[in-house]
Amino acid sequence: MRKVVRGKLHGIRVTGADLDYHGSITLDPDHCEAAGILPMEFVDIWNKNSGARISTYVIYGERGSRCCILNGAAARTCQRGDEVIIANSVYVNENEIEHIKPSILTFHPDNTINERLGYSVGHDDQDRLTFKIVKFD
């Protein structure tokens, strides 16, 4: 089995940090649904400003709020305004890689969606793996 990216929120800005909360990251359900991220699912978070890397689980916040709030211990890794990458993953057999179609969202500074992208793996005429980024309208 191989661990591969399933969905990604790329460049979303942190809107808050709540050290006294029970833990996790609070995200807008609209963003999560578009990227295929489920509530209570574990995600990896990479802070583009500080380089911090953490793993925690997702809770859904208010729909349409564009929120990205680090809670509990995770709140110590980010500050409001930091740009982060949030990714979920899935384990697949190597022969299933072509069937995984990750959804990637990029963001404007106000956390509105800028682009909707996808990753696509295929084979060339010599049966070697290929990779491309696909833009959706």
N, C-alpha and C positions, 0 to 999 in steps of 0.2 A: 504494500500500500504506500502511496505517496501523498503527502500533505500539499494541497494546492490552494491558491486563493479562490474564493467563491464570490466575494463581493468586496467593494472598497469605497469608502468615503475619503477622497483624496483632497487635502487642503482645506478641510472644514476648520472653522475657527472656534476655539474654546470660548463659551459664553459665560461660564461660571465654574467655581470650584467650592465644594461644600465638605469641609473636613469632618464635620460632625454627623454626616449622613452614614448609613450602614455600608457603604461601599458601592462600587459599580460606576458605570457611565450612563447618564441620562441623555437619550437622543430623540429627535423628532421622529415619530413613527412614519411620516411621509418619506423621509430620507432612508430610513431602514427598509421599508417595503420596496423602494425603488432599487436598492442595492441587494436585497435578499437577506437582510440581517433580522434575526428573530429575537423577541424578548427572551432574556435569560441566556442567550447564546454567548459563549466566550469569544472575545475579539482581542486582537493585538492592536496596540496603539503606539504610534511612533510620533514623537514631538519633533517637528521640523526646526523649531527654534532652539531647543536645548539638547536634542539628541536622545532624550529619555525614551526608554522602551518599556512598556508594561503590558500586562494581560489582565483583563477583567471581564465582567459580564455586563450585558446591556439591559437597561430598563427603559421602557418607553415613557417619554415625557408628554407634554401637551402637543397635540397634532397641530401642525402649521407654525409652531413656535421657532423653528430653525435652531433649537437648543443643542448644545454640546457641553454638558456639565460633568466634570469629574468629581466623584464622590469618595468619601472616606480616604484611605491611604493614597488612592490615585490622585486626589486633589493636590498632593504635594509635588506632583510631577509636571504640572502645567499651570500657566497663568492665563487669565482672561486675555483673549486676543492671539494666543499662540496658535499656530497652524499645525494641525495634526493629520495623520493618516490613520484611518481605522479600517481594519480588514478582518473578515471572517475567513474560515477555511473549511475544507472538506477533505476526507481521505478517499482516494480512488485507486483502483488498479491502473497500472500503466496503460493498458489498452482502452481505458475509459476516458483518457485525457481529452480526446476530441469532442466528447459529449458535454463537457463542462463549459458553460458559457458565462463567465463571471460578468457581473454588472459593476461598472465603475462610474462614480459620480465625481465631478470636479466642481469647485465652488467659487463664487464671488466672495469678496470680503464680508458681506452681510449674511453669508450662509445660504443665499439663494443658489440654486443649481446653475452652474455655468455650462457644463457639457455632460452628456450621457454617452459613455463609451462601453465597449465590450472587448474581451480578449477572445481570440479564436486560434485554436491549434488545429493543424491539419497535416497532411503529408504531401511532399512534392513528388515528381515523377520518378525519383529514385528511392521513394519510401522513407525519406528523412523527415523528421518533424519540422513543421513550420509554425511561426507565430506571427500574428498581426493584431494590431489595435483597430477596432472598428468603431466608427462614430455613428451614433444614432441621432435622429432629429428629434 
